[in-house]
Amino acid sequence: MPYDESVPPTRRRRSLLAATAFAAVCLTAAGCGAGDDSGGTRAEPGQGGSGTSAPPPSKSAPVPEKTKTSASPAPSAKPSKPAGGGATGPLSGKTVVIDPGHNPNNHLHTGEINRQVDIGTTHKECDTTGTSTNSGYAEAQFTLDVSHRLRTLLQKQGAKVVLTYDNDRAYGPCVDERARIGNEARADAVVSVHADGSAVGNRGFHVILPGLVRGGKADTSKIVEPSRDLGTRIAGLFVRDTGSAPSNYIGGNSGLDIRKDLGGLNLSTVPKVFIECGNMRDPKDAALLTSAGWRQKAAQGIADGISSYLNG
């Protein structure tokens, strides 16, 4: 289903032209022929959403490298403990918040995740279940796996890393809390990791940037430009490191999309983007998303984009 709010990219600052040119070079080198709150296609956009909400992974279906899910306590307002930051490196002194989209147990707490929360301009569901591949590999498993890999890469560069959740709560967190965790950490950059759930034939990744929103609790005026810089760099380096092409169904092959309806972006006061790493419902993209080797490349692409942004 089409996005309910796609906006043509805004004019970039001079400092972003280099990043855009670099992204174009990366796209040429990679061939580019492949191809909720969430960035993806879905019946009702929700946090980290991607396509239609999917039922829990089938028990009979092979689930590659399934993230172990243990019984978790009731939701807490506290983020998972910061990791890293002790090592020296190019990102020493920088704080990065990683937001793994959805929660593997959301489908067991439909009442809680359907609760409406204030996203500044309107109200939306606390969270969504996310999508899955046809074989039953859940988006929430994918996002947590990539987030763990991403954390390790950033820690090696000396960054302090905070996860909005780490398989440590029964459901959620809600979209407003996901934004609040990044704000309270005074993050230098926040990336929300997702995978889309669109039609077969729709392939590739896209990075979602915050649009200019002022209303209620939402005011993105100070983060629109730095978020565009962050997202542009991630898009270019994601192409280089994964070999995947930008989305052929969102963003006009730019790999970038702007949205004003996502609470995770609207409520952020620090630079933040979402990345939809591929379409879980397309068999060719699903083959990548279920590959541990490709997920490592995806984490590397995101890490390189973050590093490029933070190092200026």
N, C-alpha and C positions, 0 to 999 in steps of 0.2 A: 504494500500500500504506500502511496506517496507520503512524503513528509508533510506535516501540517504547517511547518514554518521553515522554509528554506529561503535564505536571503542571499542575493549576489554578493560576492566578496567585496569588502570595502577597500578603498584605496590604501595602499600600504605606505609606511614611512620609508624614507630613503634607506635607512639601515636594513630594511627587510628586502631590498632589491637583490642584494648579494645572496641572501638565503634562497630567494625565489629562483635566481639564476642557477644556484647550486642544485636545487631540486630538479630543474630542467635537465641539467647535465646528467644527474643521477638517473633520471627517467630514460634519457637517450641511451645511456650505458647499459641499463637493465633491459632494454628492449621494449618494455611497457606493453607487450602484446598480451600478457596474461590478464589474464585478469583473475522515554522512560525517564527514567532518565536513561537514555542510551542513545546511541546514535542510530540505531538501525530502523529498518522498516518494521512496522508493527501496527496492530489495530489501535492501540492507545499508547503513545510515547510515554515511557516511564524511565526512571533512573537506570542508566546503564542498559536500557532496554535493547532488545534487538529483535526485531521481527515479532511474530506472534509468540505469545507466552507458550511454553512447551511443558508437557507433563514431565514428571521425574524420569530420569533415565531408566530404560527397560532393564529389568534384572537379567533377562535372557540375552540381551544384546551385548556384544563385546565392547567394553569401555576401556579405551587405551589409557594406561597409566592413570587410573582413577585416583583423584585426591582422596585420601582417607578422611572420612567425616566421623567425628566422634560426638558423643552427647555434649551439648554445650549449654552454658548457663543462660539465664534470661538476659535479654539485651542490656548492655551497659552503656552509659554515656561516655565512658573512657575509651580512647583509642588504644590499639595494641602498643606495646612498649616500643620506643624508638630503637632502631638497630643501626649499627655502624656509627660513623662519626669519630671513632677513636683513631682510625688509620689516617696517615698523611697521604696527600695526593692532590690532584688538580681541583677536586671538589670539596676539599677541607673547608669547614665553616659554612657549607651550604646545606640546607634542609630540603629534602624532596619527599613529598607525600604521594604514595601510590594507592590508588583506589580500585581494588579488584571488583569489577561489576557483579552485582547480585550476591546470592548466598545459596549454596547447594540445598539448604533446608527451607528456603522460602516457600516451597510448595506445601510444606507441612503447617504453615502459619498464614493461611490466606486471609484470615480476619485481620491479623496484625499488619500485613504488608498492604492491604487494601485501604487501611486507614488514611484519611486525607491529611496532608501536611501543607503548611504554608511555604510556597516557593517564591514569595515576594510579590509577584504579579497576579497569582491565582493559587489554587490548591490542586494538588495531585496526590496520587497514591504514594505511600511511604516507600515502596520499592516494587519490583516485579520479579517474576521467576526467571526471566531470561529465556533463551532459546536452547536448542541442542542440535547435534547432527542427527541424521536419520537413523544412525546406529545407536544413538542414546548417549553420546558424549555431551555433557551439559556445558553450557557457556560458563556457568559459575566454576566448574572444574578447570576449564581452560584459563579463565582470567586469574584464578589464584595461582596456577602453575606458572604462567608468564610473569605474574607479579613477584613471585619468589625468585625467579631467575633474574628479573630486573633489579630487585633489591641487592642481590649478590654482586652484580656488575657495578652498581653505584657505590656500594660499600667499599669495593676494591679501589675506588677513586677517592675515597675519604669522605663521602657524603654521609650525613645523618639521614636515615630513612625511616619514615613512619608509614605503616599500613593502616588504612581505615578499619580494616578487620582482617583477622588471620585465622579463620575457621574457629573463632573463639566465642561465638555467640549463636543463639538459636535461630535468628533471622536478621535480615537487614545488614547494616544500619540503614535507617531511612535516608532519603536523599538530602534532607536538610542537615542531618548530622554529618553526612559525608562531607558536605561543604564546610561545616563548622570545624571539623577536625583539621582540615587544611588551613583554615583561617587562624585557629588557635595555635597551630604549630608555626605560624608566620613563615609558611613554606616559601622557598624561592621558586618552586615550580610544583605543580600537581598534575598528575596524569591518571585519568580513569581508563582502565583497560576493559575492552569489550570485544565481542564478536557479533556479527549481524545475523539476522534470520530472514532472508529475503527469498525471492523466486529463483529457481534453477536458471542458470545462465547469467545471473547477476554475480559478478566476481570482483575481487580486489578489495583494498582497504581504503578507508577515509578517516581523516582527522576532523573532529568537530570543534569549532571555535565559538566562543561566546559572542553573541550580538550585543549591540548597545541597548541596554535595558535600564530604565529608571522607573521605579514604581514600588510602593510598599517597602518591603525589606530589601529589595533588589536594586543594586546600582553597580553596573559593570563598567562605568565610564573609565575607571583607572586601570582596568585589566584587559580591555579589548586589544590594544596595540601590543603589549608584551605577550599576551596569549597567542596572537597571530604570529609573532616572531617564533615563539616556542613551537607552535603547531607546524609552521612552514619548515622549520629545521627537522622536526621529527619525520614529516612526510618525505622529505628528500633523502634522509639517511635510512628510513625504513625501506625505500626502494632499493638503495644500494646494498643493504645488508641481507634482505630477504629475496630479492629478485622479483617480488610481487609488484604488479602494476596498480596504479590508483583505481579506484572504483569506476566501473563502466556504467553505473546507474545512478550515482550521486556525485555532485560536485563538478560535472563537466570535465571529467578526466584530470582534474587538478589535484585530487587527493584531499581537498579541503571543502568543508561545508560550514555554514554559519547557522546557529539556532538560538532562538530567544525563549524557548519553552522548557528548558531543562533546569530543574532546581539546582542540580550540582554545579552548574555554571552561573546561573542567575545570582545565587547567594554567595558565590566566592568573592573574596576580597584580595585574592592573590592569583597570579597567573595560572590558568588551568585550561586543559584541553581533554577531550575524550578521543580515544582511538578505537575504531572498529577494525579489527585486524583482518577480517575476511568474512565471507558469507557461509555460515555453517550448513545451510540448506542446499548449497551447490556441491555436487560430488567432488569436483576438482579442488575447490577451496577447502572442503572438509578434509580431503586427503592431506592437505598442508597443516591444517589446524590440529589434526590428531597425531601429527608427527612430532616427537620430542626434539628431533634435530631442527625442524623448522621453528618450533616455539623458542628454541634458544636463539635462533637468528632474529626472530621478532623482538625478543627482549633486548638483543644487542642493538637493533635499529632504534628502538625507543630510547635506550640508554645513551646511544651516540647523539641522538637529537637533543636530549636533555643536557648532555655535557656541552654540546656546541652552543646551546642557548646560555647556559650558566657561565661559560668561559668567554662569552661575547664574541 
